[in-house]
Amino acid sequence: MGELFGLVCPFYRAGDAGTEYELADGRFERFAPSAFERTLSRRRDVRCDLLHNGEIRLGYTSDGTVRLWTDAAGLWCSVRLTGAGGAYVRELVAGRTLRGASVSFYPRASRSFTVGGKRVLEHLDVDLVAFSPVASPAYLATTVTVRGAPLEVLEGEML
């Protein structure tokens, strides 16, 4: 049935507003390239839920239906789509209802600073719990698409 593929969380890139998000308190949230290293190196079980709805699970890293990796752009995913849920996700992505992704995490190490008058909260290390394809992503640089065949990924490089 194919796979859901996309940029789940971008790393901050100067000049790209889609790689940061303005929080309610006026600070701009960003993720550093180190943010997901712990989650990935410790092979933490991360789930993929549709629209952050825990009742609609698309997969887990522990069962091999979800793969995560990073490159210079950010955290990427591949989710094997199966059954009626997979068909539904394909339909939502094809119709552009699902346009990006969102992450659920616990911050472990962050730093706050001001640059050019902008207050920034940068996450250096987080425990990723889940991610979701969503209709309105906070980070506009996130992407989701559906591919016909699973992608092979090796050490952060797509083959």
Helices and strands as residue ranges (DSSP letters): E 3-10, G 17-19, E 21-22, E 28-31, H 37-41, E 47-50, E 53-60, E 66-70, E 74-80, H 83-94, E 100-115, E 118-134, E 145-147, E 153-154, E 157-158
